Structure formats: structure tokens, C-alpha cells
Amino acid sequence: MNALLLISLLFGVAYGSDVIDFTDDDFKDNIGDHSLILVEFFAPWCGHCKKLAPEFETAATTLQRESPPIALAKVDCTANTQTCGAYGVSGYPTLKVFRNGEPSDYQGPRESAGIISFMKKQAGPKSVVIATEAQFDDFTSGATAAIVGFFADETSAGLKEFKKLTDAFFEEFRFAYTLDSGLAEKHSGTDKVVLFRPPQLASKFEESQAVFDGAIKKKDVEKFIRENVHGLCGYMTADNQAQFTKKPLLTAYYNVDYKLDKKGTNYWRNRVMNVGREFIGSVYLSIASASDFQRKLDDYDTSFDAEGGSPVVAIEGAKGEKFVMPEKFTVKTLKAFIQAFVNGELEPFIKSEDIPASNDGPVKVVVGKTFDEIVNDETKDVLIEFYAPWCGHCKTLEPKYNELGEALSGDNNIVIAKMDATANDVPPAFEVRGFPTLYWAPKNNKSSPKKYEGGREVPDFIKFIKKEATSKPVNTGDKTEL
């Protein structure tokens, strides 16, 4: 028995979590002890939380090995409502970065590599000081773009502006500066900012660096970086995907691996660039690892053949529309696909459940294919709930929401609706970060729906609708007075 107990204890140590568990009893007293810590506020039943959990654990273990270690923690909001309420947690998971007890919203990726990279940037210097050619070579040989400022001395007005830039954007980009006149003379000249693209992305289609040689102002240099950082065809990752804001954006998803297969990776990228350069200004280009964006490929209802398969290609339009190339990738099919997009000849792809055979209930069921027909109907005001089948809060809301639908079932001017946001495309105007999320889409302003922030009881909904409805609501139910 003692031997079994010892084994159990050893297993507990070996497989113990590196994520700190905070509760209402200890959060307030201990959070300020950490100069930097990432905290996840979660609910055990939340599907997104379950998906994040192993990524969070992996990141916590890796970041514990940093010098000094970077801590990750979690708070179960179903058992620690006081703490979660104090920080305004309304959806799960919510992540916040705390510096000496002061919180800020976490804006980084939600997979382990991205979390690790983001938190290491938070802990590290905002810009590196380069003094030698070897340091310069080391900094500019990284896997992401390097932005280097060349200045005469610490009193330079340009350097002061450069530091403002690094303070604001160190989480997104890698910055360094040098006061070495020899380095400045060799690479650009004094009072210049140079963007060096990663050596792995070097190609015959563009220069490996871009020089900003105007008066150095924070706003102007930021614009220069964003316009040039990814060049003709950027490498999109879970860590930097928020930088790919230019639309329409074409992405080729395949086995991108610059560590083990640089040649194979650039084989496909060069073909994307060769075709895409003919459409500069009409379509922006990127490549991405299919394995890192499997969820997005699932949203496109397509898959990638990992055994040496050719890329899956998709375009995201300026309004969030999605277009998937149905043909196998060749230079010819890619050119035809882009040309058809530019000509406006493609039908957007919409992820959607099947249209319900019957939709006569008090709460109308909306799917991707019927969103425009029901929610964007300009003859009706619509209150729509975006839910997830596994969401506990959604299940609690369901009978109350049905009661609301019954109360307004005879009003031809108002629709109470719901949509499974995990199985259908949600238009960009209806941002969903947690479940349930509700929006009011009035018939006279479908382009700017209003997020519902009120209570979740039927009288709360009624009060809101009476205030917002384009026409006075008509009550046909027996329980709720309008």
C-alpha cells in the first residue's frame, strides 16, 4: 500500500500543472506579487476553454523555464464569482495580462506557441541595442521581420520618436537601434529606419529590405512598417495573423515548414508570388501552414492533403466574404481564380447548417444561408442570439428566450431569432466573443447592429425592445406585459 501511495505521489509531482489556480480567497492578495502574469478566467463547461486548456498548460510549462520565469494562472468563474465579477468577465475564456496587479486585455494568439511568443515579448526589452556587426547579423537573421533604427546619439530627435514607436508596438514587431556610425554607413546612413525581411523569405520578386528615409515620426514610421512588413507575400502565423488587415487577402494553405523544408515551402510561395504580382492592388497575398489554421479550413468546408498535397487557396473579401478555389492548385488555375474574383464572377462561400424544413416556432432558427433573408430583412426589427450547443449560459437562457418569442409571436414587425455560431458563418458586423451574444438589428439600420448588454430575464428584454423597436411592439402572449 505504501509503495502504491508513493507511486501516486510521484505521478502527481511529475504531471502537476504549471498553471497557478487562483480563487476568491487568494487572488487579490497574490496577484500583485507577480511583475508579469497571464490569467485565464474560464468556465469548466465552456468548449473554447476546454480547447485552450492543453495549449495553456504547454505554454505555462515552457514559460516557467524562462529567466526569470513567466507565470500563467487560471480562475474558475463558476466557483469564484467575486473575482471574475470584479474584472468584468462576461464571456469565456477571458484572458488578461497583469503587471504588478494592474490588468490589461490579452490581445495575443490562443495556441501555445503564440502565447509563449507573446508573453516573452511582454517580458523582454521593447527594443534591442545593437553595438556590433555580429549583433546586427544575429538580430536581422530571425524568422520575423527586423526593424532597425540608425541614429547618431541618444539625444537624437529621431531616436526619441523611434522609442515611442517601440513602446506602442513591441508586442507586434521586433525593434532594435544602433548608435554605431560604421553600421549606419554600411546599411543605410544616419537617421534612417530600415525594415529587414526574414532571410527565409528572400525572393527574386522583391528587395530584402525597405528604407524609411523621411523625417522620423511615430505615426509615419508605423504606417511604413504596416505597408511593408510582409512584402509581396507574407507568411501568416497564429502569432501575427492580426497584422494581415489588408483585404482582399489571398492565402495559400499548405505544409509551410521553414525549419525542415525551406526549399519546398518556397516552391509554392514563389508560384503564388509569380501569379499574384500581376494583381498588385487588387489582391494581397499570404501563405500559411495548413496545420496551424485547420479550424479556418474547417470553416471553408475543405481539407488539406498533408502527404505532399498542393495548397488550398482562399480569398477573404473586404467585407469578410470567403471564396475558396475549387480546382487543384496550378499556376493556370490560380490565375483564373484570382481573375474571376477581380471580375466579380465568384459566389462567396457560406458555412451553413441545412435550412430547417420547418421554422414556425416562436424563435426563428437562422443558419448561414438564411441570415440575409431573416436578420437583414429591412421590413423587420430582429433580436438574434448567437449561441453554442455546449454553452451552459445558453441553456439557462433558452426557456426565457422562448417565452419572449411567444410574447411577440403575433408581431409582424419584430423577429426573435437564434443561430448556432459554432456551425454557421457569423457576419463581421456581429462580433461574437462569448456565448450567448445577442444583437438588435433594426430594420432601418442593418449595417450597424446594436449589441444587447442588458439583463437576461424576459422583462429585461421587453424593456429593451419597447425602447428600441421601430414600431410599438404588439403583445400576443399571456405572461408578459408590453
C-alpha positions, 0 to 999 in steps of 0.5 A: 500500500505504501509503495502504491501511495508513493507511486501516486505521489510521484505521478502527481509531482511529475504531471502537476500543472504549471498553471497557478489556480487562483480563487476568491480567497487568494487572488487579490492578495497574490496577484500583485506579487507577480511583475508579469502574469497571464490569467485565464478566467474560464468556465469548466463547461465552456468548449473554447476553454476546454480547447485552450486548456492543453495549449495553456498548460504547454505554454505555462510549462515552457514559460516557467523555464524562462529567466526569470520565469513567466507565470500563467494562472487560471480562475474558475468563474463558476466557483469564484464569482467575486473575482471574475465579477470584479474584472468584468468577465462576461464571456469565456475564456477571458484572458488578461495580462497583469503587471504588478496587479494592474490588468490589461486585455490579452490581445495575443494568439490562443495556441501555445506557441503564440502565447509563449511568443507573446508573453516573452515579448511582454517580458523582454526589452521593447527594443534591442541595442545593437553595438556590433556587426555580429549583433546586427547579423544575429538580430536581422537573421530571425524568422520575423521581420527586423526593424532597425533604427540608425541614429547618431546619439541618444539625444537624437530627435529621431531616436526619441520618436523611434522609442515611442514607436517601440513602446506602442508596438513591441508586442507586434514587431521586433525593434532594435537601434544602433548608435554605431556610425560604421553600421549606419554607413554600411546599411543605410546612413544616419537617421534612417529606419530600415525594415529587414525581411526574414532571410527565409523569405528572400525572393527574386520578386522583391528587395530584402529590405525597405528604407524609411528615409523621411523625417522620423515620426511615430505615426509615419514610421508605423504606417511604413512598417504596416505597408511593408512588413510582409512584402509581396507575400507574407507568411501568416502565423497564429502569432501575427495573423492580426497584422494581415488587415489588408483585404482582399487577402489571398492565402495559400494553405499548405505544409509551410515548414521553414525549419525542415523544408525551406526549399519546398515551402518556397516552391509554392510561395514563389508560384503564388508570388509569380501569379499574384504580382500581376494583381498588385492592388487588387489582391494581397497575398499570404501563405500559411501552414495548413496545420496551424489554421485547420479550424479556418479550413474547417470553416471553408468546408475543405481539407488539406492533403498533408502527404505532399498535397498542393495548397488550398487557396482562399480569398477573404473579401473586404467585407469578410466574404470567403471564396475558396478555389475549387480546382487543384492548385496550378499556376493556370488555375490560380490565375483564373481564380484570382481573375474571376474574383477581380471580375466579380464572377465568384459566389462567396462561400457560406458555412451553413447548417441545412435550412430547417424544413420547418421554422414556425416556432416562436424563435426563428432558427437562422443558419448561414444561408438564411441570415440575409433573408431573416436578420437583414430583412429591412421590413423587420426589427430582429433580436438574434442570439448567437449561441453554442450547443455546449454553452451552459449560459445558453441553456439557462437562457433558452426557456426565457428566450422562448417565452419572449418569442411567444410574447411577440409571436403575433408581431409582424414587425419584430423577429426573435431569432437564434443561430448556432455560431459554432456551425454557421458563418457569423457576419463581421458586423456581429462580433461574437466573443462569448456565448450567448451574444445577442444583437438588435438589428433594426430594420432601418439600420442593418449595417450597424447592429446594436449589441444587447448588454442588458439583463437576461430575464424576459422583462429585461428584454421587453424593456429593451425592445419597447425602447428600441423597436421601430414600431410599438411592439404588439403583445400576443402572449399571456405572461408578459406585459408590453 
